[in-house]
Amino acid sequence: MSGRSDESSAERLIARLVLAAERDYLTAALAFLREAAARLGLSAADIAALAQATEEVCLNVIDHGFEPGESASFDLVLMRRPGQLVLAVEDRGRPF
C-alpha cells in the first residue's frame, strides 16, 4: 500500500474471504462479490463477467489445487486501486 494520503492513489482492501476448498461455499462467496462490485459501481455486465471468471478460477483451485481429501482453504481478495477493481485468488495448494 502506498504511503500517500491521497485516497485516489491508494490501494484499498475491500474484503478478504477465506473459503474452505469445497464447492459448497462458492455460491455464497460469489453473491458477496456481486453485491460488493455493484456497490463499487461496476455495471451489470462487468459484474457478471467478474463473477464468471472468479467461479472458473475458484473451481479450478478446488478441483486441482489440493490433494484429494486434503483439508484446505483459499482466499478471495477484493481490492480497489485507482481506476481498477482487483480480485485475487490466493491458494497454498500444489502448483499447476
C-alpha positions in Angstrom: 0.0 0.0 0.0 1.3 3.4 -0.8 2.3 5.8 2.0 0.5 8.6 0.3 -2.6 10.0 2.0 -4.3 10.8 -1.3 -7.2 8.2 -1.4 -7.3 8.3 -5.2 -3.8 7.0 -5.5 -4.0 4.3 -2.7 -4.7 0.6 -2.9 -7.6 -0.2 -0.6 -8.6 -3.6 0.7 -12.3 -4.2 0.4 -12.5 -7.8 1.6 -10.5 -11.0 2.2 -12.7 -14.1 2.3 -11.1 -17.3 3.4 -13.0 -20.2 1.9 -12.8 -23.9 2.6 -11.7 -25.6 -0.7 -15.2 -27.0 -1.2 -17.8 -26.2 -3.8 -20.5 -25.8 -1.2 -19.4 -22.3 -0.2 -18.6 -20.8 -3.6 -22.2 -19.6 -4.3 -22.2 -17.5 -1.2 -18.8 -16.0 -1.9 -19.9 -15.1 -5.5 -23.1 -13.5 -4.1 -20.9 -11.4 -1.8 -18.6 -10.5 -4.7 -21.5 -9.4 -6.9 -23.0 -7.2 -4.2 -19.7 -5.6 -3.4 -18.9 -5.0 -7.0 -22.3 -3.3 -7.5 -21.7 -1.0 -4.6 -18.3 -0.1 -6.1 -20.1 1.0 -9.3 -19.4 -1.9 -11.7 -22.0 -2.4 -14.5 -24.2 -5.4 -14.5 -22.3 -6.8 -17.5 -18.9 -6.3 -15.8 -20.2 -7.9 -12.6 -21.4 -11.0 -14.5 -18.1 -11.3 -16.3 -16.1 -10.9 -13.0 -18.3 -13.5 -11.2 -18.0 -16.0 -14.1 -14.2 -15.6 -14.3 -13.9 -15.9 -10.5 -16.1 -19.0 -10.4 -13.9 -20.7 -13.1 -10.7 -19.9 -11.3 -12.1 -21.0 -7.9 -13.4 -24.3 -9.3 -10.0 -24.9 -10.8 -8.4 -24.3 -7.4 -10.9 -26.5 -5.6 -10.7 -29.4 -8.2 -7.0 -29.4 -8.9 -5.1 -27.3 -6.3 -5.1 -29.8 -3.4 -4.6 -33.5 -2.8 -7.9 -35.5 -2.7 -9.3 -35.4 0.8 -6.9 -32.7 2.0 -8.5 -30.1 4.3 -7.6 -26.9 2.6 -8.7 -23.3 2.0 -8.0 -20.4 -0.3 -8.6 -16.7 -0.2 -10.6 -14.3 -2.4 -9.2 -10.8 -2.1 -11.1 -7.8 -3.4 -9.1 -4.6 -3.7 -9.7 -1.1 -5.0 -6.9 0.6 -6.9 -7.1 3.9 -8.8 -9.3 3.1 -11.8 -9.4 -0.6 -11.0 -11.2 -3.2 -9.1 -8.9 -6.2 -8.4 -9.9 -9.7 -7.4 -7.1 -12.1 -6.5 -7.5 -15.8 -5.7 -4.7 -16.9 -3.4 -4.1 -20.5 -2.5 -1.4 -22.5 -0.9 -2.0 -25.7 -2.9 0.2 -27.6 -5.2 1.4 -25.8 -8.2 -0.3 -26.5 -11.5 
